[in-house]
Each structure stands twice: as structure tokens, then as C-alpha cells.
Amino acid sequence: MLSTGLIFCVVSLIPYRKGEKWAWYTASGTGGLTLLRQLILVYIGVARVIAPSYLLPLAIIMVILWIVGLALPAKEILSKPS
């Protein structure tokens, strides 16, 4: 999670704000894989009573915020000519 956060900090500070396509693809791929793995691990942990039950709603909220964060600028970023 720390390495993914560091990648997002670097990518979102400059290229994502400028609307570069590769930054959008990086955010979608890296974020999607990381959040999917986190959601699976939290779900398994909650099902086995290893993790507290409040972590599952937080993980779902993070996935929703990730989707919204990609969806809002998607049309603007992806419609730019290369």
C-alpha cells in the first residue's frame, strides 16, 4: 500500500493534473489492481474474523472514490489527441 501511495503521489502531482493519457492509464491499472487486492484481503479477513468488520465498508468506499476519481476526468483526458 505504501509503494502504491508513493506511485500515486508522483503520478498525480504533475502528469495527471496536466491530463496526460499515460498517467490516467497508470492510475487506473495500478489503483485497480491494488484496491482489488485490498478488497479481497479485507473481505477474507472479515469473513475469518481476523480483521475488524469496519474495514470492509472503508475498503468499499476507497474503491468507489477511486472509480469517481478516474471517471470525472476520463472524458477530458482520453478525448485529447496524442
N, C-alpha and C positions, 0 to 999 in steps of 0.2 A: 504494500500500500504506500509506503514511503517513496519508493522509486517511481511509482506511477504518479504520485503527487508532485514529485520534482520534475518529471517529464512534462506534466500539465502546466506547471509554473513557467517553464521555459517556453513552451509552445504557445501558451495563451498570452504571454506578456507582449510579444511583438507580432508574430505572423498571424495568429488567429484574429487579432484586432484589426489587422490590415486586410483581412479577408482572403488569405491565400488558401487555395484548394487543398494543398498537401497538409496544411495544419488542420483543416476540417476532417480530412480522412484519418489523420493521426489521432485526433480526439475521438473520432467515432470508433476506430479499431481498438486502440489501447484502452480507452474508457469502457467500451463494451465488454471486452474480454475480462478486464479487471473487475468490473461491477458484477458480471455474470458469475465469476468465480466466488466473489464475496457473498453474493446472494445464495449460492449453493452451499457454501460453508456455513453461513449463518443458519440456513434452513435445516441443515443436517445437525448443527449444534443445538438448535432449539428442539428439534424432534427427539434428540437423545438427552435432553436436559443438561447439556454441557454449558451452553451459553444462556444468558438471561433472555427471557421472552420479549423484552422491549427492544432487542437488537433487530428483530425481523422487520417491524414497521420502519425503523430507521434505514435499513438496507433498501426497502422498497421505495422510500422517499428519495434516497440517493439515486436510484435508477430513474425515477420519474424526473428528477431535476436534471439528470444527465440527458435524458431524451428531450426535455424542453430546451436545454442549453444548446443542443445540436439543431433542433427543429427551427428555432427562431431565426438564426442567420443562414439557414441552409439555402433558401431560395436566392438570397442575395449573393452568397459566396459561390454557389455552384452555377449560377447563370452568367458569371463573369467569363469573358473569353480568356483562353490560356495565353 
